[in-house]
Amino acid sequence: MQGVQQQRQRMKKKVLVVHYSQSGQLSDVLRHLSAPLAEVDDIELHQLVLRPKVSYPFPWPFIRFFDTFPEAIYLDPPELEPLGLDERQRFDLIILGYQVWFLSPSLPATAFLKSPAARTLLKDAPVVTVIACRDMWLMAQEQTKKLLAVCGARLVGNVVLVDEAGSVGSFLATPIWVLTGKKGPLFGGLIPRAGVKPEQILGCRRFGERIARVLSEGRPLDASLLRGLGAVKVNTRLIATEHAARRSFLVWGALLRALGRQGAWTRRPVVAIYFVFLVALLVTVLPLSALLKTLAAPLLRKRIAAQTAYFSEPSGHEIGTGP
Ligand SMILES: Cc1cc2nc3c(=O)[nH]c(=O)nc-3n(C[C@H](O)[C@H](O)[C@H](O)COP(=O)(O)O)c2cc1C
């Protein structure tokens, strides 16, 4: 009897969910996504919540918020509290949830991906990334893919949830949320509600159901894992904007890093100037590049299709029949 139990234990599939969340939004997403895995007997679910040694505030003070972008864009890892798990364990799947900070993985996620423990944990492990952000995640995922590759991990899926207000609506709603803690809607609906639509968060169950089924059937985890579930929707109109904004973050970020460490008073005046520059950039480049993309869309059909296919890998952008 004991032998059978031990064998069952040995045969259990092990899944690790790693994440950090300030408002609890990403935690919610992962809770719904991983619920079907917790309901299956032959899957053992482990949770790892990342804890920066110096915690990030929520809501964010204005200057502190913008003073974070140089480190975010240059992937300068903050120190994390010990992970509290044996990194030599082998997991059949690692689900890495992260939010985007300044077109980059959030700093706690970066810290995890750059840690020696992650290198051991992630080596040869299949990974599904889960992103919940405003709506600009393409460059962040490019960085994350590179960090995962350095660890020797194998990206088999990506799930992306963006704020329900859309690009224009969330332009003010999301910063107001993270700077004041107020999710809205505000001013009688003039500023829409920030954050991902609750139905979308509930709907993440379908990804967990698919993963649970594939693991329980002992099928290999590959790029087909989340196909047909509408895991990713690429907004190709944002590609040029993300490239332009990332370039500017790199230039200004280098200047700010040369002026001092995060929080140094020497950085403050430049952070304030950069804020004005950033708003000017976003209100000019963002609508202009979106307009140009829309006008040129008929001529760029092939290019847009190629970009959509590239950025939606490995989950694919097609919607099929369900789990
Ligand atoms: C410092 C900071 C920078 C952010 N930068 C971006 C960004 O570049 N792109 C984006 O889509 N969302 C951005 N967001 C929104 C977050 O990705 C996320 O939606 C929000 O912070 C809620 O995440 P939570 O689960 O930690 O509460 C940013 C948020 C913060 C706090």
The ligand as a Gaussian input file, in Angstrom:
#p B3LYP/6-31G(d) Opt

LIG

0 1
 C        6.584000      51.292000     -12.314000
 C        5.509000      50.806000     -13.260000
 C        5.727000      50.847000     -14.628000
 C        4.765000      50.339000     -15.506000
 N        5.038000      50.304000     -16.862000
 C        4.171000      49.673000     -17.698000
 C        4.511000      49.530000     -19.077000
 O        5.569000      49.918000     -19.568000
 N        3.606000      48.885000     -19.882000
 C        2.417000      48.422000     -19.402000
 O        1.653000      47.871000     -20.194000
 N        2.085000      48.530000     -18.098000
 C        2.939000      49.137000     -17.237000
 N        2.621000      49.240000     -15.896000
 C        1.383000      48.602000     -15.362000
 C        1.723000      47.220000     -14.782000
 O        2.227000      46.375000     -15.785000
 C        0.550000      46.524000     -14.084000
 O       -0.550000      46.469000     -14.946000
 C        0.126000      47.211000     -12.805000
 O        1.229000      47.734000     -12.122000
 C       -0.628000      46.257000     -11.877000
 O        0.197000      45.152000     -11.541000
 P        0.169000      44.411000     -10.125000
 O       -0.312000      43.023000     -10.362000
 O        1.587000      44.447000      -9.607000
 O       -0.746000      45.188000      -9.246000
 C        3.537000      49.806000     -15.004000
 C        3.322000      49.803000     -13.618000
 C        4.283000      50.284000     -12.753000
 C        4.020000      50.235000     -11.271000

